[in-house]
Amino acid sequence: MKKTVRKNEQRNEELLEQAKKIMEKEGAKGWNLTKKTLLKQETRSSQIKEALNYIVQSPDFFRPGLAAICSEAVGGTLEVTVPSSASLIMLGKAIGIHDDIVDNLKKRKERQTLFGKFGKEIALIISDILMFKGFTLLRKNSEIGISQKTEVKILETIDEFWFEQAEGETFELASRRQTTTTTQECLAKIKMRASELETVARIGGILGGGLENEIEASGKYGRLLGTAAILRDELVDMLEFDALKHRIKCESLPLPMIYALQNHNARTKISQIISKKQFSNQDMLAISKITDHAGGIGYVADYITKTVQETYSHIKTFTSKRRELQVIANALLVHPSDWKQTMESM
């Protein structure tokens, strides 16, 4: 049994490292354009300068990497995606700042959010800057020979699919601190929020000159990848106590907890804990163990597996980059040993 656990852990680490290297290689040019654009901005405001410098300390290879791979998968090149990738990074970061303010999230994975470090007012100003710079960066597409027709398709894609993410966020707001949200409702809003990665992947297929079925496959792959990534975060939040405390106090409850709350015994125990004014780490550990015992963590892990496996049929559409696309999806898989051992060590 222990040998199996170690093999799974080693395999997971190898997949994550492979996925990271793929994204860094494919997304470097898109990220470098973003970084260059922000750092060369002249400003008389020391606060704006400091905030822009803070943003570029946290690289984003994922969005440009996904767009580049989807372009190459349909016969295009990495280079044609660079301006649009940089634009998508800025738009994504702008929306992320808004989300942090709405969720009152001042720290993520031991690093202060822009909102946490500079306050709401400066964060909103920087978000505005990222938003208009993101859209103006799209003009560089014409400089590299992207047709006006393709540029229109890119804007239409951003408008259609990214709007759905905003809709998903409104449902997220409505479910804050709600213990009556159903598993199906939670999954529905997660899939809506995953529309951002569908936007990125679909634009990659468009820029690569893909056929209609290839562009559709790119978009569906992106949506599934986004769904699996959000589900993985939902599961990880059950094991990171500061994140779990914040979810309970200020946000919607993680999907594993929502699943467990459908069980009467688990609901009674969890409700007693979350009714407290203050939570300890022991409280969070108890919630995680109750949730696991009720099958909540296993349910989400299984749903991630199902979602990742669904990407395979879309990957088959492409003639190139199949291995890379599969590695990226497989890196999101979570095995029972992953969370069991984590909880045992707490």
Buried (B, 14 or more C-beta within 10 A) or exposed (E): EEEEBEEBBEEBEEBBEBBBEBBBBBBBBBBBBBBEBBEEEEEEEEBBBEBBEBBBEEBBBBBBBBBBBBBBBBBBEBEBBBBBBBBBBBBBBBBBBBBBBBBEBBBBEEEBBBBBBBEBEBBBBBBEBBBEBBBEBBEBBEEEEBEEEBBEBBEEBBEEBBEBBEEBBEBBEEBBEEBEBEBEBBBEBBBBBBBBBBBBBBBBBBBBBBEEEBBBBBBBBBBBBBBBBBBBBBBBBBBBBBBBBBBBEEBBBBBBBBBBBBBEEBBEBBEEBBEEEEBEEEBBBBBBBBBBBBBBBBBBBEBBBEBBBBBBEBBEBBEBBBEBBBBBBBBBBBBBBBBBBBBEEE
